[in-house]
């Protein structure tokens, strides 16, 4: 090994991808991956789907042999509490020097600011540990309330219903994800939820949570359930970077299109980053697993001495039961959304802003998904037909 060293803070998609890419790009320094998680690095997408349902326990991102073979040291359950000038200190009091660092601290569930939301019995879903806890509680629950109708909320609601739990989703909009995906897409997601036996309270605001299982809302005075799951978004973990004096913008670590932060030799990737995107021509906040992998890889290669820019169109897949949605978009708004039905039940939603394609959502229309990514990247108009 050389005098070079890489410290990666975080063991999610961006963190593991950064360590892997650093080695693949020829990085020869010591590599240490530090994480607060108690589980070895794992994939998060199954946590609301087949892992939650108990259909698989094989969610590891890499085998242990990979980390040992690549000479990547992984330290679990020891979060970094201080980031200084080319050094970090962990909760256990250990100090590690580095020549390059990648911050991939990800995000944590955001609990709404209402009475009772922080009660110990009110569950969230973000880690393998929290998914196991949710599965355990669901085994003894006859009913569940899922607060929030984003992708995690919808996926978890269907999984709980398939575990035999009577599920009610509290949706703040008239249809799920109306502001993000448009009304037409939201109507279809609503139909899918109902087809799985999930009830949806639409246009509903939660006012309080009592004793962990009783909800008061503006639409229904009292809702009782065996469990309450909050799926109300995430909050990037920027405390470490903020304490270190790094530039924070819109609640995330600001980076250039090579994922460099305002600190020398420090990169940031994944949910925690607000990064310039070379193709979009502006900074984007992205919360997708796939983009965490892509951004982590860029940060890792650049930490090894390359000069790669982030120019991908962010995209991800969501499985709501057996139905797959594929979505690619810049993610910062649209002024028109047009749905196109396809034979066999598939559909495409094209998103446009100022005459240019800015997003595409598909169900059983893979050709449109691939075409959409290209149109978005080039800033071309959406198809006039189809």
VENQUI-V683622 format. One record per backbone hydrogen bond with DSSP energy under -0.5 kcal/mol. CO is the residue of the C=O (numbers start at 0). NH is the residue of the N-H. E is the energy in kcal/mol with one decimal. If there is no record, write none. Layout:
CO,NH,E ; CO,NH,E
This chain:
3,29,-1.5 ; 4,98,-2.3 ; 4,99,-2.0 ; 5,31,-2.4 ; 6,8,-0.5 ; 6,101,-2.3 ; 7,9,-0.8 ; 7,33,-2.9 ; 8,103,-2.8 ; 11,15,-2.4 ; 12,16,-2.1 ; 13,17,-2.0 ; 14,18,-2.0 ; 15,19,-2.5 ; 16,20,-2.7 ; 17,21,-2.2 ; 18,22,-1.6 ; 19,23,-2.4 ; 20,24,-2.2 ; 21,26,-2.9 ; 22,25,-1.8 ; 27,1,-0.6 ; 29,5,-3.5 ; 30,72,-2.5 ; 31,7,-2.9 ; 31,33,-0.6 ; 32,74,-2.9 ; 33,9,-2.9 ; 34,77,-2.7 ; 36,76,-2.4 ; 40,60,-2.0 ; 40,61,-0.6 ; 43,46,-2.3 ; 44,47,-1.0 ; 45,48,-1.4 ; 45,50,-1.6 ; 45,51,-1.1 ; 48,52,-2.0 ; 49,54,-2.6 ; 49,55,-0.9 ; 50,53,-1.1 ; 56,58,-1.4 ; 58,42,-3.4 ; 62,65,-1.2 ; 62,66,-1.1 ; 63,67,-2.1 ; 64,68,-2.8 ; 65,69,-2.2 ; 66,71,-3.2 ; 67,70,-1.0 ; 70,30,-0.7 ; 70,72,-0.6 ; 72,32,-3.6 ; 72,74,-0.5 ; 73,75,-0.6 ; 74,34,-2.1 ; 78,90,-2.4 ; 81,83,-0.5 ; 81,88,-2.4 ; 83,85,-1.2 ; 83,86,-0.6 ; 85,97,-1.8 ; 86,83,-2.8 ; 87,95,-2.4 ; 88,80,-2.7 ; 88,81,-1.7 ; 89,92,-2.0 ; 93,89,-2.5 ; 95,87,-2.1 ; 99,6,-2.0 ; 100,266,-3.2 ; 101,8,-2.8 ; 101,103,-0.7 ; 102,268,-2.1 ; 103,11,-0.5 ; 105,236,-2.6 ; 107,234,-3.0 ; 108,110,-0.6 ; 111,113,-1.9 ; 113,116,-1.8 ; 114,208,-2.7 ; 115,118,-1.7 ; 118,121,-1.7 ; 120,122,-0.7 ; 120,227,-0.6 ; 122,229,-3.1 ; 126,130,-2.0 ; 127,131,-2.3 ; 128,132,-2.1 ; 129,133,-2.3 ; 130,134,-2.4 ; 131,135,-2.3 ; 132,136,-2.6 ; 133,137,-2.5 ; 134,138,-1.3 ; 135,139,-0.5 ; 136,139,-1.3 ; 137,140,-1.0 ; 141,165,-2.6 ; 142,225,-1.2 ; 142,226,-0.8 ; 143,167,-2.4 ; 144,146,-0.6 ; 144,228,-2.9 ; 145,147,-0.8 ; 145,169,-3.0 ; 146,230,-3.2 ; 149,153,-2.7 ; 150,154,-2.8 ; 151,155,-2.8 ; 152,156,-2.2 ; 153,157,-2.0 ; 154,158,-2.1 ; 155,159,-2.8 ; 156,160,-2.2 ; 157,161,-2.2 ; 158,162,-0.8 ; 159,162,-0.6 ; 159,164,-2.1 ; 160,163,-1.6 ; 164,166,-0.7 ; 165,143,-2.8 ; 166,198,-2.6 ; 167,145,-2.8 ; 167,169,-0.5 ; 168,170,-0.8 ; 168,200,-3.0 ; 169,147,-2.4 ; 169,171,-0.5 ; 170,203,-2.3 ; 172,202,-2.6 ; 174,177,-1.4 ; 176,180,-3.2 ; 176,181,-0.6 ; 177,181,-1.8 ; 181,185,-1.9 ; 182,186,-2.3 ; 183,187,-1.4 ; 184,188,-2.1 ; 185,175,-0.5 ; 185,189,-2.3 ; 186,190,-2.0 ; 187,191,-2.1 ; 188,192,-2.3 ; 189,193,-2.2 ; 190,194,-2.3 ; 191,195,-1.0 ; 192,195,-0.8 ; 192,197,-2.4 ; 193,196,-1.8 ; 198,168,-3.2 ; 199,201,-0.8 ; 200,170,-3.0 ; 204,217,-2.0 ; 206,114,-0.6 ; 207,215,-2.5 ; 209,212,-1.3 ; 209,213,-2.3 ; 212,214,-0.5 ; 212,224,-1.4 ; 213,209,-3.9 ; 214,222,-2.6 ; 215,206,-3.2 ; 215,207,-1.5 ; 219,216,-1.6 ; 222,214,-3.1 ; 226,144,-2.2 ; 227,122,-2.5 ; 228,146,-3.0 ; 228,230,-0.6 ; 229,124,-0.5 ; 230,149,-0.6 ; 232,109,-2.6 ; 234,107,-2.4 ; 235,237,-1.5 ; 237,241,-3.1 ; 238,242,-2.6 ; 239,243,-1.5 ; 240,245,-2.4 ; 241,244,-1.2 ; 246,253,-2.2 ; 248,251,-1.6 ; 251,248,-2.9 ; 251,253,-0.5 ; 252,273,-3.0 ; 254,275,-1.0 ; 255,258,-1.8 ; 256,309,-3.1 ; 258,267,-1.9 ; 259,255,-1.7 ; 262,265,-1.5 ; 264,100,-2.1 ; 265,260,-2.8 ; 266,102,-3.2 ; 268,271,-0.5 ; 269,272,-1.9 ; 271,252,-3.1 ; 272,274,-0.6 ; 272,285,-0.6 ; 273,254,-2.2 ; 274,283,-2.7 ; 275,277,-0.5 ; 276,280,-2.5 ; 276,281,-0.9 ; 281,276,-2.3 ; 283,274,-1.6 ; 283,285,-0.5 ; 287,291,-1.7 ; 288,292,-1.9 ; 289,293,-2.1 ; 290,294,-3.1 ; 291,295,-2.3 ; 292,296,-2.1 ; 293,297,-1.8 ; 294,298,-2.5 ; 295,299,-2.7 ; 296,300,-2.4 ; 297,301,-2.4 ; 298,302,-2.1 ; 299,303,-1.0 ; 300,305,-2.2 ; 301,304,-1.4 ; 308,310,-0.7 ; 309,277,-2.8 ; 311,313,-0.7 ; 313,328,-2.3 ; 315,326,-2.8 ; 317,319,-0.6 ; 317,324,-3.1 ; 318,320,-0.9 ; 319,321,-0.5 ; 319,322,-1.5 ; 322,319,-2.7 ; 324,317,-2.6 ; 325,361,-2.8 ; 326,315,-2.5 ; 327,359,-2.6 ; 335,351,-2.5 ; 337,349,-2.8 ; 339,347,-2.3 ; 341,344,-1.4 ; 342,345,-0.5 ; 345,341,-2.9 ; 346,362,-2.5 ; 347,339,-3.3 ; 347,349,-0.5 ; 348,360,-2.2 ; 349,337,-2.5 ; 350,357,-2.4 ; 350,358,-1.3 ; 351,334,-2.5 ; 351,335,-1.8 ; 352,355,-1.9 ; 355,352,-2.6 ; 357,329,-2.1 ; 357,330,-0.5 ; 358,350,-2.6 ; 359,327,-2.4 ; 360,348,-3.0 ; 361,325,-2.5 ; 362,346,-1.8 ; 364,368,-1.6 ; 365,369,-2.3 ; 366,370,-2.6 ; 367,371,-3.0 ; 368,372,-2.1 ; 369,373,-1.4 ; 370,374,-2.2 ; 371,375,-2.7 ; 372,376,-2.3 ; 373,377,-1.9 ; 374,378,-1.1 ; 374,379,-2.0 ; 375,378,-0.5 ; 379,356,-3.1
